[in-house]
Amino acid sequence: MSTTFTAPATQETIQQYQQIRTLTEFICQPLEPEDTVVQPIIDVSPPKWHMAHTSWFFETFLLQPHLPGYKLFHERYSYLFNSYYNSVGSRVQRDQRSTLTRPPLRDIYAYRQHVDEHMQRLFVQLDEEKLAEILPVLQLGLQHEQQHQELLITDIKYILSTNPLLPAYKPQAQQPERTASTKATFLEIPGGTYTIGFRGGGFSFDNELGVHEVLLENFQVMNRLVTNCEYMQFMHDGGYKDFRHWLDEGFSLVNTQHLEAPLYWVKQEDAWHRFTMHGLEKVNLNDPVCHLSFYEANAYANWAGKRLLTEFEWEAASQAHPPKGGNFVESGRLEPVAADPGAEGLQQLYGDVWEWTYSAYHPYPGFTKAPGAIGEYNGKFMLNQMVLRGGSCATSESHIRTTYRNFFHPDKRWQYNGIRLAQK
């Protein structure tokens, strides 16, 4: 995590804390209690667990060490709600989180209230010097909760999709539907030396640090994301059956899992539909295609005669064409939307879908891990994963940066992952 910041007034910090903590419970408000315990696959955690884990983070890393006389809400909650911090102790294994029918949901809300009340007490006791001391961990805790808010949305979507009733999370927001997509063009990005990594004030994760220069050749980047219509052409052309487009691991996955379309797509009456946060809907041809693995994104790029950007090219493109905001979680839609047909420049750079890059998740030059449990946050995952850039419709706007490095294993599909093409 970064420690380059200007300490804000305590009241501003309290307001930020309250807003982020409130949003987590707002996201869970449409759920029934039964929805909050389900874990269909290992990647998806029960919503109840997310709510408790984010509270455990503040309790463990702020209240226990910094609030004199603080008493744990429950002595066994660290075992139940620790995620992967070996420095903190043993824990329920990730694939067993759905076995936690107890504590009941009401106790989780009580736990969140307990932590929030004691965080307010901690805020009251902070002088400027003490606030500056704990602010790096506090900001990490808030960014951590925003990460789990995005996971909550994507996990809830997967949970509801496995129910035969295909329940909607919430009704569709009233927004105009794009009837045409922006014409695909390729924008020139000049080659040269580009500075990569987080610079300036404010928060960043430690994996964004290690500012360094990279030398890039001239390349071109597609002005918008690949659409459902374009991806359907790949499907209709037998893209899922032609090994020539695929990495070997990806094609093996296609065959063993019998893949023929993006996650959540189902065919009804000879028409493709997809499960959304608003229930089952007919696929909108102009919306960005999403819920794709890296293997699918790369296979499509090969079929199209193009390629995926590297993460360094993506960041260079963002410098050449400042980001245009998209469709953030605060808007209430929670699904990607088509680009504005009349807009120019590099569109949908963040706020619609995460964009797979052809870059492995490795440390930047000079990367160092923080001491103790906080050092486990990112560094130990820097292998066998691919970097995604941008942000999605499930990402909070205040959580997005052009230097943000998201990362997942190449087979993962349940996030809002999509495609932007490059060439040359």
N, C-alpha and C positions, 0 to 999 in steps of 0.2 A: 504494500500500500504506500501511497505517497504521503510525505509529511510537509509538502510545500503548500502552505495555505496561510491565509490571514485569519486569525481567530475572530469569529463573528460575535456579536453581542449574545449574551445568554438567551435573551428572549427569542432571537431569531433561531437559535439552535433548538430551543424547546418547541417552537412552532413547526420546524422541519420534522422533528421527531414525532410530534402528534399527527401531522398530516400523513406521514408514511405509515405509522402504526394503524391509523384509522382506515387507510386504503386496504390493508390486508383483510380486515374484518368486513369491509364493504364488498370485496371480491367474493367472500364466502357467504354473504347474506342470502343469495338465492338458493343455496343448497339445503337439502333436507339433512337431518343428522346422520341418516344412513349413508348418504353420499360421502361423508367425510372420513369413512373408515376403509374405503375400497382401495385396493392396490392390484390392478389387473396384470401389470408387468413390473419387473424390478426397477425400471427407469422411472416409473410413476409412483410418487409417494402420496399417502392419504392426505387430504387437505387438513385434517385435524393435526397430523404430525407436523406439517409446515407451520401451522399457527403456533404450535408449542415450541418447535425448534428455534424459530426466530426469537422467541421470548427467552429461551435458554441461552442464546448467544449474549444478550444484554445482561442477563443474570450472572453468567459465568465470567465474562470478560470485563464487566464494568461494575456491577453492584457488589459482587463478592470482594474484589480487591480494593474498591474505592469508597464504598459507603460503610462507615463505621457501624458495627453492630448489626449488619444485615443478616437476616435469617432466611435460609432457603425456603421456598414455598413447599417443596417436598424433597426429601433427601434422595429419593430414587429417580427423580426426573432427569438427572444428568445421564443415567444409564439408558432411560427411555428415549431421550431426545438429542443426545449427542449424535452428530452425523458421521464424521470421519476423523475426528481429532484424537489421534492416539495419545497425544500428550496429556489429554484430559482424563482418559481412562477407557474402560470397556463400555460396550454399548450393544443395543439390539441391532442385529445384522440388518442390512438394508432391505433384503428381500422378505423380512419378517415384520415389517412395520404395520402391516394390516392385521397382525395378531393382537394389536393393542386395542381391544375393545374397551378396556379400562386404561386410564381414567376416562370417564364420560366427557362428552363435548362441553357440558356446562362447567366442568372442572378446568378445561383448557381455557375457556373464556375467563374464568376466575384467576387462572395463572397469569394470563395476559394483563388483567387489571392489576394484579399484585405487582408485577414487574413495572408497569407504567407508573403506578403510584410511588414506588420506591425510586424510579428514575427521576420523578419530579422532585423528590426529596434530595436526591443527589444534585440535581440542577441548582436547587436553592442554596446548597452548601458550597457551590463552586465559586471561587474567586477567579480572576482573569488568568492567573498563573496556573491554577489547577485545571481550568478548562482547557488551556493550551496543551497541558500534559496529556489529558485523556481524549482530546478531540480526534486524533488519528484513529483510535479504536472506535470511538463513537460514530465517526463517519463511515468506517468500514462496516459497522453494524447496520447502519441505515442502508448503505449500498447492498449489503448482504440481504436485507429484508426485501429490497426491490428486486433482487435476483429471484428470491423465492415467490414474490408476487407474480412474476412472469411464469415461473414453474407452476404455481397454483393454477393459472389460467390454462396452460397447456395440459397439465395433469387432469384438471376438471374436464376438459374437452375429451380427453382419452377415456376417462372413467365413464362419462355419459354415453360415449359412442359404443361402449361394450354392452350397454343395456338394450335389450331387444325393443323396448319402447321408444328408443332414440329421443329421449327427452331434451328439450331446449333448455339451455342455461338461462337465457332471457330472451324476450321478444326482439325482433329485428329493429334496430334504430332507423328512424326515418331519414334516409339520405338519398340524394339523387343517384340513380344508377347510370353509369357510363354506358353509352350505346355504341361507342367506338373506342378503339385503342389508339394510343399515340403511334405514329409511324416509327418503325424501328430504324434508327440511323446509328452510325458509329462515329464517336467523337475522337479527335486526335489528341493524344497525350504525348508531349515531346519527351524524348529521352533525355537523360542527364542524371545528375546527382540529386537525390531527394533525402530530406531529413525525416526519419521515422521515429515514432515514439512520443510519449506525453511530455509536453513542455508547458511551463507557466504555472499559475496558481490553481487552487481547487484540488479536488480529489482525483486520484487515479489508483487502479490496482497495480500491484508490484509487477505484473507481467507486461504492463505498458511502459515500464521504465527501462532505462538503458538507451537513451537517445543515441542514434547512430545514423550513418549515411549509407545509402544503397545506390548503386549505379543501375539504371534501367535503360533499356533500349526503347525506341519509339514503339508505341502500341496504340490500339484503338479500343474504346470501351463502348458498349451498347448504351444508348441514352436512357433506356428503361429496362425493367425486368421482363423476363420471358413470361408470356401469358398462358392461360389454360388452353386457348385455341392452338397456340404454337406447339405446346406439349402434346396435345391430342394428335397432331400430325405425326409426331414421333411415334406415338402409340399405334396409330392406324398403319404406319409404315413397317410395323413389325419390330419396333425398336427394342421391346423387351425380349425378343426371341433371337436377335442377331448378336452373336458373341463378339463380332468385330468392334462394336461400340464400347464394350465393357472392359473394365479391369477384371482380372480373373476372380478375385474375391467377390466382387459385385455380381458377376454373372452366376456364380455359385449360389449367392444369396437369392437371386431372382428365381432360380430353379428349385431350391429347397423350400422357399416360402411361397412359391407360385405367384410371384408379383406380376401385375399387368397394368397397374395404374398407381398414382400417388395414394398415400395413406388417406383414408376416409372416403375414397371414391367408390361408389357402387353403381352398377348398371341396372336401371329399371325401365322396362318398356322401350328398350333400344336407345335410351338416353342416359348419359352420365349424370349422376347426382353426387353430392358430397355432403358429409355430415359437418355442420358448422356449430358454432356456439348458439345459433338460433334454430337448430334442428336441421332436418334434411332439406337441402335446397338443390335445384337444378344448377349445374355448373355454369357460372357466368364466364363466357368465353374470353372476356376482356380483362378479368382480374388476374393478378400475378399467380402463377402456379406455385404451390407451396406444399409443405409436408413431404419433402423429398429427402432421400439420403444423399450423401456425397456421391455415392456410386451412380445414382440416377442422374444427378446434376451433371456429372462428368460424361456419362453416356450420351445424354442429350447434346451436350456441347460437341462431342465427337461426331454425332450424327449430323449436326448442323454445319459441320466443317469449321467450327470455331473452337474456343477453349475457355476455361475458367481463368479469372484473374488470379494472380498471387496476392497475398495480403498486402505486400508492399506496393503493388500496382494499384490496389484498391485505395490505399491511403494517399498515394500520389494523385489519383484521380479526384479524390475528395479535396485535395489542396488546389488542384487546377479548376475544379467546379464546386464551389461551396455547397454544402448539403441543403437540400430542400426537405422540409419536414413532411411527415406522412400522417399516419393514422394511429395515434398512440392510444394506450390503454385508457387514458382519461376521457377519450372521445365517446366511449361506450359501445363502439361497433364490434371490436374484437375479432375482426376478420380483415384480411388485406383487401384493398380496393384498387380499381383501375387507375392508371395515371391520367392526368388531365390531358385530353387530346390537343389542347391549344398551347400547352406549355412547351418551353424550349429548354435546352441544356440537359444536364444530367439529372434525371428525375428519380424519385423514390429511393434516394440514397440511404435514407433511414426511415423507419416508421412503418414499413409494410411487411417485409420478410427479411430474415437474416440471409446473407448471401454467402454460399459456400465459396471458399477460395482453394486454390491448389497449393496450400502451404501447410506444412505440418506444424503442430503446436510445440514450438521449442522456445527456450529462453532467449531473450535479447542479449547482446554482448554486455558483460558485467553484471548480469542478474545475480542478486543475492537474496536469500530468504531471511525474513525476520526471525529473531530468536523465539523459541517457545512455540506454543500452539498456533499462534497467528501465522507463523512461517509455513504451516501446512495448508494454507488457504489455496494456493495455486501451484507452487513449485513442484509438488510431488505428482502432478498430473501431466507433466510435460513430455508425454510419450504416447504414440499410437492414436493421436487425435488430430483432427483437422480444424483449422481456424475458420471462423465465420465472422463477417463484418457487417455493420450497419445498424441492426435493431429491427424489431418487428412491431406489429400492431398490438402485441401484448407487453411491450416494453414501455416503462414510464419515460416521458420525455426528458426529465431531469437526470435519467440514468444513462443517457446516450452520449457518447463522444466519438469523434472520428478515429481516435486511437484505441477504442475499446476492442479487445480481442476475446470474442466468444470462442468456445471450443467444444466439440463433441466427437465421439467415435464416428467413423464414416458411415456406419449402418443406421444411425439414428434418424427417425422420421417424424417423431411426434411434436417436435418444435416447428415453428413457422419458418421453415428453411426453403429458400428458393434459388433462382439462377439469374445471374447477370453475365452476359457473354463478353469475351474479348477476342481480338484477332491480331495477327502479326506479332 
